[in-house]
């Protein structure tokens, strides 16, 4: 149900506010990725997709830093999927990779905006 709700909520937000919509999600399971991307493209044909990446150790450190935000069960579930997620993101379906190692959010956002600008202008 969450996949359908994600698409429906995004569509309603876009219709209501008529603004650029940023949907931060970790979608590594290809069938779910395709389902959500195709659903979003039904109302946003100019969809841009960026895959934020980091190595396994960095992901574990980030998860550990947010451990208090999760139940033990949720924390274990997340940790069990980190390596599979990192491996899955090597697939070319995950669009443009944005490396996040040792970078602050402003640097990552600047790179994304730079790439959006290039795509919008069709510049290589």
NUZAVO-43478 format. One line per 3 residues: their letters; for each residue x negated, y negated, z of C-alpha. Coordinates in steps of 0.1 Angstrom, whole numbers. Layout:
<atoms>
A) X Y Z | ...
</atoms>
This chain:
<atoms>
XXX) 0 0 0 | -29 -24 7 | -39 -25 -29
XXX) -4 -35 -41 | -2 -61 -13 | -36 -75 -23
XXX) -25 -81 -59 | 10 -94 -49 | -4 -118 -23
XXX) -31 -131 -47 | -4 -137 -74 | 19 -155 -49
XXX) -10 -177 -37 | -20 -186 -72 | 16 -194 -82
XXX) 22 -215 -51 | -10 -235 -49 | -22 -234 -85
XXX) -58 -235 -74 | -89 -213 -79 | -85 -182 -59
XXX) -115 -164 -43 | -108 -129 -31 | -137 -115 -10
XXX) -134 -77 -9 | -157 -47 -7 | -143 -25 -34
XXX) -167 4 -41 | -143 32 -49 | -139 29 -87
XXX) -102 39 -89 | -92 12 -64 | -115 -13 -80
XXX) -99 -7 -114 | -64 -8 -99 | -70 -42 -82
XXX) -90 -58 -110 | -64 -48 -136 | -36 -61 -114
XXX) -54 -94 -109 | -61 -98 -146 | -23 -95 -153
XXX) -19 -131 -139 | -55 -143 -141 | -70 -132 -175
XXX) -101 -154 -169 | -111 -134 -138 | -147 -136 -127
XXX) -162 -108 -106 | -194 -110 -86 | -209 -81 -66
XXX) -228 -93 -35 | -256 -68 -28 | -281 -60 -1
XXX) -302 -30 9 | -289 -3 33 | -310 -16 62
XXX) -296 -51 59 | -261 -39 56 | -265 -18 88
XXX) -280 -49 106 | -250 -70 95 | -225 -44 106
XXX) -243 -40 139 | -241 -78 144 | -203 -77 141
XXX) -199 -45 161 | -179 -62 188 | -153 -72 162
XXX) -144 -35 156 | -131 -5 176 | -156 23 179
XXX) -135 43 154 | -136 15 128 | -173 9 134
XXX) -181 46 128 | -159 46 97 | -178 15 83
XXX) -213 30 91 | -204 63 74 | -197 44 41
XXX) -226 20 39 | -250 42 19 | -222 53 -5
XXX) -212 17 -10 | -248 5 -18 | -252 34 -42
XXX) -218 28 -59 | -227 -9 -65 | -254 3 -89
XXX) -227 10 -114 | -224 -15 -143 | -187 -18 -136
XXX) -195 -40 -106 | -202 -69 -129 | -228 -95 -120
XXX) -249 -87 -90 | -258 -114 -66 | -286 -105 -43
XXX) -280 -116 -7 | -312 -104 10 | -327 -132 32
XXX) -303 -158 17 | -280 -181 35 | -243 -184 23
XXX) -249 -218 7 | -276 -203 -15 | -253 -175 -26
XXX) -224 -199 -32 | -247 -221 -53 | -258 -191 -75
XXX) -221 -180 -80 | -211 -216 -90 | -241 -218 -114
XXX) -231 -185 -130 | -194 -196 -132 | -205 -228 -149
XXX) -226 -208 -174 | -197 -184 -182 | -172 -212 -186
XXX) -196 -230 -211 | -204 -196 -227 | -241 -203 -221
X) -265 -174 -219
</atoms>
